[in-house]
Amino acid sequence: MIMAQPSQPSQQPGQQPTQPAERRTRAAFRAWPRAVFVLIVALGVIGCSTGEDQPATSTQEATGDTALTVEGQQIETVPVFDDRLAPGWTLEDGWGVTVTEQGGTVHNGQRAVLVLGQQNNGALFFAVTQAKTSTARPFPRRDYVGLRFWIHPVDKPFTLNELALAVVGSSKLAYWSREDQSVPQQDVAYSGETKLTFLNLSGALPANTWTKMEVWFNQLQSTPPSRYLTGFYMKGDALAQRLFYIDDVELMAIADAAPPVPLQASTNSLDAITISFNKDLDSNTAEDPHNYSISSPDDPAYQQPQTASTASYDPANLGVSLALPAVLQPNATYTVTISNIADVAVKPNVMPVAAQLSFTAQLFLVQVDAAKDMHPISPWIYGMSGTPLEYMRALSITLNNWGGNPSTRYNWQLGNAWNAARDWQYRNGDYGYKGLSASDDFISETLSVSAEVRLTLPTLGWVAKNNDNNTCSFPTSDGQCGDAQGATCQRPGEVADPNRANVPSDVNSIVRWVQHMLVEMGFRVRFMAMDNEPDVWGETHYDVHPGCTTYEELRDTYLEYAAAVRQVAPQVELLGPVSCCWYYYWNSMGGTVDKLKHGNKDFLPWFLEEVRKNDEAAGVRTLDVLDVHYYPAGFYNDTVDSKTAAARLRSTRSLWDKAYLDESWINEPVYLIPRMKQVIAENYPGTKFGISEWNWGADKTMNGALAIADVLGIYGREDVYFASYWRYPEIDQPGYYAFKMYTNYDDNGGRF
């Protein structure tokens, strides 16, 4: 809820906020639009403003309004801007902002923020900085429920439709950091940009008046969970050549007077102890080894209490790992005494007394039951993507996947033309291929080594017009190419002419391509997918699809193309909807409004049910395999420090274990394969399940190789129909040999 209260005493909200929904979008902020806002930190002395600009009562109300309760819980406020930015905050990450000092109107104190809008869609961005100072602090997302600020439109009122707000968070970092890698991106969470009118507010902010705004985060559109709040921004829609002031900005947090509690001490080895806590900790106290001592009546080395050698805090798991001065003895009992640990509440709480946890030192015992849950393993789970011919021969790969973002705009008639979309400035190119038909060669080479083909068919409606490497959708004045400053359907910017770099493509063109492959060339293609990640077309292919995809568009596009392909290729297995990631299994880019139109039903169950109804009415099945992509949140990278490496290996449990709480922003059990099979059983029985892109990262290391080996074993045990790695590990690197164990362990085609 957003409450507008022009110059009135504080009031409690009429509608109480609830916990934010477990939602997520994979898109991350990239390059920000330039030259959009001029931002000025205005300096002034109380009394310099006229009475008309600053009502006499507003200053008193702002300073006294801190005792708010929500659902019986007291709310405390944390200043972000009060005469100056609070330590740990910056205004430097807005849309093309500059900061100067000048006098001006203030609500309370001596300074305010003056915003001069120069173009539409600019934003004032309050971001948490990386700077580590004694006063800097993390902001655990679950503690912060809202935002309060005062706004002053100067001499012209503006409507609440002219301003939107969004919250930014991360489960990996406690501060704002631009994420500028290709998708999939898992580390940046942000709410949908919500206009103030979205929550049924109307009217206008009055001119020459300070108005108090209270924003409850759970009412913002598509608010994903994240461990940390890393910023928030206020985005203008029609504020060109407009002035307004912002002052007394503060976050609202649930009051927390409970000190941290250590829950359990355990060990996975004999040289370290792990202690779990119930809440986020202050890292300075959590990583002070003097706050932990270990003793044991059974071990001579610990009969006198010993201080830990080092302490390392893992905020993702709320755990502290202690390195020990002496190795523990198996089966001996130990006690860890813990004291002086503080949390990161608004008013930090320190353990009032020491706590003690006891445990028995043990090593793992592994037992294998080879007779349990026996069934044939699908040969097509050992797939890769775009695999070279000699590589396929060396590893006996069973499935070769033609996919990725450029496949959406592959021009099969030219044979060697793609558009790189958002991955590379929406440029056309040939990716180094100089033959007549890259797709024909791909299929021919794959079939020559007895592997199956998984082919992506474009359904977006546009394909690359040429392959000259210079044609692009957003050319710049200096002859280069831009990317619309990272614009997406959710953060719109420059709109491209789709004909500049592309030509139209329709279902008839794709049907001709299928006939070319199967009839003219005589190829056997087992799997055909209806495009690649259409759920995020509004981001990845923003230049030709600036609108956000909705439930209906995803369903209708799939059915149009799948039904046409089925008519000319009845033997081919059809795949869809090729969802990109966890958040879009359950939502569309249309956000909360789109989901509510469909009874708040999750997307994949809705999609399967709709396709089933269509197929039953038509008497023809148009979906053979539910196809999704899966990148474990936080691990599609090359990081292998001890914490990440251990978490990477644990995270394979997200594929099957309902008891495993995902350690990323998802923060709930994923159990992907059983969950998807249940969704299929409830909505379109008989559909198989495949994962056409997956990657656990770090495949040049033993840690990444162990993850690959574990995942391939899980796919076999859990009876996945097909799977293809994105893309393929380097030859003679650990990840390569992890696959080789399964596909060609004896260099003679020996495989599971």
N, C-alpha and C positions, 0 to 999 in steps of 0.2 A: 504494500500500500504506500502511496505517496500522499502526504498531507500538505496542503498549501495553507499557511496561516499568516496572513498579512498583519504584522505588527500587533499580535495578540499574545496574551500569556499562554504558556505551554499547556497543551491538552494531551490526554492519553489518546492513542489511536482508537478509532471506532471499531476497527477490525483487527484482531490479534494475528500476528504472523505465526506461521508454522515452519517446521524444518524444511529447507530447500529439497526439492526432488532430486533423486540420483540421476543426474543427466550429464551429458558430456558432448562436446563437439571437438573433432580432431583438428580443425583449422587453427592455425596460430598466426599471431600478428607478424607481418613481414615489414617491408619498407612503408613508412608512414607518409601520408600525403603531405606535400610541401606547400609552403606559403599560403596557409589557410587561415591561421589565427595569429594576430599579434597579441601577446600576453604581457601585461604590465603589472608589476607589483607596485601598487600605488601607495605612497607615503603621505600621511596627513596627520594633523593634530586634531584631537577631539575638540569640537567647537569651531573648526575652520569650515565645516560643511554648514550649509544653511539648514534651517529648521525644516524647509520643504524637502530637502534631500534626505534628512535623517530624523525620523520622528523621535521625539524626546523619550518615549517609553521603550524603544527597541533595544537600547543598550542595556538597560536593567534586565529586561526579559532574557536576553541572550546569556548574560553572566549567571543568572540565577536558575536556569532551567537545566538541571542535571538529574533530578530525582524522578525518573520515569520507571514504571513497572510494566512488564509484559507477561501475561499468564502467570501472575504471582511472582515473577522473577524480577529483581531490581536490575535496571539498566544503568551502566556507567558509561561515561563519555571519555573519549581519547582525542585530544586536539590533533588536527592535521595542519590547519592554518589558523593562527590566532596572533595577529600582528606580524607573524613570520611563520615560515614553514617549520613544523616540528622536526627535531632531529630524525634523520633516517628517511625523509621524504624529499622529493624533487618535483619540479614543474618543467623539467627540460625535455620530457619525452612526448610532449603534445604534438599536434599537427602543425609543424612549421612555426613554432613559437619563438618569440624573442622576449627577454626579460629586461625591463628598465625600471628606474625608480622615479616616481613623480608624485606630487600631492594629489589627493582626490577624496571622494566621498568614502566614509567608513561607517560600518555598522556599530562597531565597538572597538575601542582601542585606538591605535594610530595608523594601522595599515590595512589595506584591502587589496584584492586582486581585481584588476580592471581588464576585461576581455573585450577586444575589438575584433569583430568578425569581418573578415575580408572576402571570404568565399564561403559557399555552402559546404556543409558536412565537415567543418573543422571541429577540433576538440581540445578542451582543456583537460590535461591528464595529470592527476596526482599519482605518483608512482613511488613505491618503496625502493630505496637505494641499496646497493650492495655494500656500502661503506660500513665497516665494523668499528663502532665506537662504543664507549661505555654506556651511551644513552640509546644506541640503535637497538631495535628489537624486532623479532618476528611477530606476525599477526596471524595466529591460528584461525583459519576460516570458520570453524564451528563456533568460535566464541563471539564473532562479530555479526550482528543481526541487521544493522542499518547504518544510515548516513544522515547527518543533519547539517544543513548549511543555510545561510541567508543570501538572498539574491535581490538585486536592485536593477531594474531595467532602465535607469536614467530617465530621459524625458519622453520615451515612447514605450507604451505597454507592449508585451508580446504574449502570444497564446502559449499554452502548455504544449501545443503540438510542435513548437519550434525548438524544443530541447529534449534530448534523449540521454539516458544514463546507462552505463555498463560497468560491471565489476570484473576485475582481472585477478586470476589466481594461478597458483602452481602447486603441484604436489612434489616437485623436485627441488625448487629453489624458494627461499624465503623472501626474495626480492624480485623486482621486475627485470626481465632480460628479454631482448628481442630474440625470437626463434626464427632463423632464416634458412632452415634446411628444407629439402623437398619433403612432401608428405610421404608417409604418415608421420604426423607430429603428435606427441603424446604429452608434452610437458606443460603446455599453456592452456589454461581453462578460462573462459570468459563468458559472461552472461550475454544474452542477446541484447542489442541496444533497444532500450525500452523508452518510448516517448511517454511523457508525463500524462498524456491523454489516454494511454493504454488502459489505465485503471479507472476509467470513467470519470476523470476530472475534466472540467470544462472551464470556460472563461479565460481571463487573461491576467497576467501578473501586472499589477498597476504600476504606472510610471511614478518616478520620484518617491518610491516607497520600498522599504526593506520588507521582504516576505520570507518567512521561515518555511523551509521545505524539509520534510522527514521522509526518507526513502527506506522501505524495508526490503532487504535483499531477496527474501524468498518470493517477493511479488514481481521481480524482474523476469523477463522472458528467458526460458531455456538456461537457467542458472545451473551450471555443472558443479559438482562437488570438487573441492581441492583442499589440500592440507593448509595452504597459506593464502591469505589475501595479499596480493602484491600491488594493487592499485585500483583506481576507478577513474572514469573519465565522463565528462559532460560534453555531449556532441551537439553542435548546432545543425539545424536543418535549413532554415530560411533566415539566417542571421547575418547575411551579407550587409556590410556597412552598418552594423549595429553595435551598440555599446551596452555592456552590463557589468555589474560588479558582483563578486562573490566574496563572502567574508564569514568568519567564525565557522570554519568547516571542521566537523568532528565526527568520528566514528562512534557508533553505539554498540556496546558489548554487554553480554550477560555478566552480571556481577558474580565473581567466583572467589569465595573465601576458603575453599577447601585446599589444603596442602597436597602436594603429590604423594602418592602411596606406591611403594614398591610391591609388586604382585607376586613375582616368582623368580627364583634363582635356579639356573640349570647350566649344564655344560654339555657340549657336543665333542669336546676334546678334553685332554687333561691339563692343558696349559692356558685355558681361558674360561671365564664365567660370564654368562649373559644374565642381566637383570632386566625384567620388564616392568614398566610403570603404567599407571592408569591415565596419564595425560602428558601433554607437551612440557618439556623441561627447559629451564635456562641452561644453555650449553656450557656456560662458564662454570657453574656449580656441578653439572652432570659430568664434566670431563676433568674434574679435580680428583686425582687418585687418592688424596688424603681423606676424602669423604667415604672411603670404603676400606674396611679391614676384614680379613679372613682368618678364621680360627678353626681348630679341629682337635678333639681329644684323641682321635685315631691316628693322626699323622704327626710324627715328631717335628716336621718342618713348620707346622702351624700350631703347635701347642701354645706358643706365644703369638698373639694376634699379629698378622703381617699386613702392611699397607699394600694395596694394589700397585703394580709397576706403572701401568698407564690405564686410562679410562677413555673410551671412545663412545660418543653418543650418536645413535641412529634415529633421527626424528621420524623417519618413515615408519619405523616399527616401535617407537617409544621404548627403545631398549638401550642399555649401556653394556658394552663389552669390556671386561676387565682382563688385562694381561697380568699374569701372576709372577711373583718372584721365585716360585718353586713349583715343579710339576705336581699335580694332585695324585693321590693314590687311589686306584680303582676300588670301589665299594666302600671307601671311607666316607664318613659323614662330616660335613663342613657347615659353618655358620658365617654368613656375610652380614656385617653390621654397617648400616647406611645412615648417614646423617648430613644435615646442612644442604639438602637438595632443594632448589627453588623451581617454581613453575614460571610460565610467561603470561600469567593473568594480568589484567589491567593494573591491578595492585598485586605484585608478585607475592606468593605465599611460600614460606619456607617450612620444611618439616620441623615441627616443634620439638620432637624427641626422636632419638635414634630408633630405627627399625631393624629387626633381625629376620633373616630368611635362612632356612636350613635346607640342605639338599645332599644327595648321595652321588658321588662322582661315578659316572658310568660311561662306557663306550657304546657305540651302536652295535646292535646285533641284527644281521640281515639274514632272512630266511626266504628261500625261493620254493614255491610250489608249482612245478612245471605242468601239473595235470589240471590246473584250475582254469576255467573259462576258455576252453579250446575252441577255436573257429578259424577258418581260412583267413589269411591276411590279403587284403586287396593289393594286387601288384602295382596299382597306380598311385600309391601314397608316396612313392620315391621319385616325385617329379621335381623339375627345376624350370626356370624361365629363360627363354632365349638362349638355350645352351648350344655352344659350338659343336660341330660334328665330331671332331676328335675327342672332345671332352665326353660326349655321350657314349662314344665307343669305349673309352677307358673306364667309365664308371657304370656302364650298362643302365643308364637312366631309363625309366619306364614311361615317363610322360614329359613332354616338352610344351611349355605354356607360352603362347603368343599373347602378351598382355601389357599392362602398364598404361600410364596416362596417355602416351602418344598413340596407342592403338585405337583410341576413341576417334582419332582423326586421320587414320591411315587411308590414303587414296589408292584403292586397289587397282584402279584403271591406269594410273600412272606407274604404279608398281614400286616406287621408291620415294614416296613423299609422305611425310608426317608433319604434324604441328606439335611442338613441345609443350604447348599450353603454359600454365603457370610455372612449370618447372624451369623454363628458360625463355622468359620474355615473349611468350606466345609466338615464337619464331617457327617458320617452316624449315625443313631440312631433310637430308637423305640418310643421316647417321652413318655416312661412309659407304653405304651400299651403292654399287654402280651397275648392277645387273638389270635384267628386264622386269623381274617380279620377285621382290623379297619374300612375299607370302608363299609363292609357288616353291621357291628354293627352301624355305623353312619347312614346309610340309614334306617335300621330297627327301631332304636330309633326315628328318625325324623318322619317317617311315623306313628309310634305308637301314636303320639300326633297330628296327622292330619296336620302336617306342610309339606311344599313342600321342595324338595331337589334340591340344586344347586351344581353340582359336577364338579370339575376341572379334565380334562383329560390331561395327560402329552403328549406333542408333541415335546419336545426338542430333543428326540432321545437317552437320557440316563436316567437311574433310579438307585437308590442305590442298590449295590450288596449284602449288609448285614445290620445288625442293631446293630453292636457290640459297638457303641459309640467311638471307637478308630480309625476305618478306616477313612482316610481322604485323600484329593487330594494333600496336601502339607505337608507331614511329615517332621519333623525337626530332626536334628542329635541327640537330647536328648530324642527322643521318643515321643515328643509332636506334635502338629499340628500347622501349620502356615496358613497365608491367602495371601501369595504372596505379602506382604506389601501393601495390598489394591489395587492391580493391577486391571485394567479394560481394555476393548478393546481400550479405548481412552488413557489410561495411561498404556500400557502393561508392564509386568514384567515376572516373572517366568512362564513357560508354563508347565501344568500338563499332566501326562498320564491319560486320561479319564478312562482307564480300571482299575486304581488303586483302586478307590472307587465305580465304577459304572459298569453297564452292559448295552449293547445296548438295546434300545426299539424302535419298529417301529409301523407303523399304524396297522399291523396285530395283534400285541399284544394288542393294545388298543381296536380294534374291538372285540377281544375275551373277554376282560374285560366287554365291554358293553353287549355282549351276556350272560356272566355270571350273570350280575346284572339283566337284564330284563327277560331272559329266564330261566336260571338255578335256580335263587333265586326268580323269580317272582316279583321283586320290581317295583314300579312305580317311575321313576325319571323324574321330569318335565323339569329341565334345565341341560344342559351339556355345559360347556365352553371349548373352545380349548385353554387349558393351562392358565397360570397366568403371566401377564406382560411380554410377549415375546419381547416387545420393548426394554427391558433392560436386556435381557439375557447376553449381553456382559459385564455387570457389575455384576449382581446378581449371575449368573452361569458361571462366567469367567473361572472356571477350566475345564469345558467341552465345553464352547462356547467362546473361546478367541477372536473371530471376532465380529465386530459390526453388529447388525441386520440391514438389508436394507428393503426398500419398497418391493422388490420382494420376499425376504425370508419370510417376515411376511405374504404376500398374499399367496404364494405358499404353505407354511406349513399349513396355515389355511384351504385352499381349499382341500388339500390332506386328512387331517383328517376329516374335516366336511363332505365331500362327502362320505367317507367310513362309517362314523357313521350314516349318513342319510339313507344309504341303509339298515342297520340292525335295525335302530330305527327311523322309519318314524314319530312316534308320539312325539318324544322328541324335545324340543325347543333348538336350537343351538345358542350359544353365542360367540361373538368375537368382536374385537380382544383383549379385556380385557386390554386396555391401562392403564399404570400406573399413568399418571399425565399430567398436562397441557402442558408442553413442548412437550411431545411425542404424544399428540393428533395431533400435526401439523408437527412433524419432526421425523426422524429416528436417531438411533445412528450413522448412516453413515454420518450425518451432512450435511453441505451445498452442498457438491459435489453430494451426493445421491439425495437431493431434486431437485437440478438443472437438474438432469437426467430426472426428471418427470415434466418438465415444471414449476418448482417452485411451484407445487401444494401441498397444505397441505395434510398431510398423511391420516387422517381419511376420508375426502371427496374422495381422490384417492382410498383408500381401499374399501369403499362402492361402488364406481362406478365399480371397477374391479370385485368385487364379483357379483354385479348385472349383468354385461355383461356375466360372466361365467354361472350364474344361468339361464339367458335367453337362452343362447346357449344350455345348458344341459336340460332345461325344469324342473329343480328341484331347489327349494330354499334351500340354504345351510346356510343362516343366518337369524335367527328370531329376535334376539335382539342385538342391538349395546350395548356392555357392556364396561363400563369404571370404573376406580377407581377415587375417588375425595377426596383429603385431602386439606382443605383450607390452602394456603401458610402461614406459620408462626403461626398456631394455633393448630397443632397436638402435643400438649405438655400439661403440667400440670400448666403452669404459669397463675396466676389469679390476678396479680397486677391490679390496677385500670385502667391503660391504656390498658393492654392486654384484660382484661375482657370486657371493653366497645367495643374494636375493634372486639373481638370474636363474640359478639352479632350482631354487624353491618355486619360482614362478611357473615352471612347467606344470605344476599342480593345477593352475588355472584352467587347464584343458579338461580336467576330469573330476577334481576333488571338491565336493560341495562343502567340505569342512574348511577349505583353504580360503582365508580372507585375502583378496587381492591387495597387494601392498602399494598400489599406485593410487591415483586420484579416484579410481573406481570404488575402492574401499568396501567391497561386498564380494561374496562368492560369485565367481564367473562360471565355473564348471561347464565350459563352452560346449563340449561334445554332447554330454548327456542332456544339457539344456536344449540344444538345437534339435536333438532327436525327439525330445518331448514336444517342442513347438511343432515339429513336423507331424507327429502322431496326432496332435490335437487339431491340426488345421488342414493338412493335406497328406494323409497316410499314403505310404508307398514311395514317397519322394526320398531320394538318397541325400547324403550330406557330404560336401566337399569343401576344402579350403584351398583356394587357388593362389593365394599369396600368404606366406608366413616367413618370419625371420626373427630369431632371438638375439641377433647381433654378435659382434666380437668373434666371427668365425675364423679369424686368423690366430686365435688363442685356444688353449686347451679348455678354458672355461666355456667359450662359445661352442667348441666341438662337443663337450659333454652335454650341453643343452640340446644340440642337434640330435645326438644319439638318443637322449631321453625322449625327445619329441617324436622321433620316428618310431620308437618302441611304443609310445602311447597311441599314436595313430593306428598301429597294428592291433594293439590290444583292444582299443575302443571301437574298432571296426569303422574307421573313416573310409569313404569310398574312393576319394582321390585327394591328393595334396601336391602342391608345387611350391618349392622354395623360391624366394625372391632374393637375388637372381640365381647365382651359383658361386660356391666358395672357390677361391683361387686354387689351382692345381698345386699339390704337395703342401698345402696348408692344413692345419688340424681339422678344419671343417670338412675339407675334401675327404679326409680319411674316415670321418664319422659316417659320411654317406657310403663310402666304399665298404665299410663293415657290413652294410645291409645289402648292397647291390652287386658287389663284385669282389668279395673278400679274398678269393683265391686267384684272381686274374684270369679266371676261366668261366666267368658268369655265375659263380656261386653266390646265392642270395637267400634271404629269408623268404 
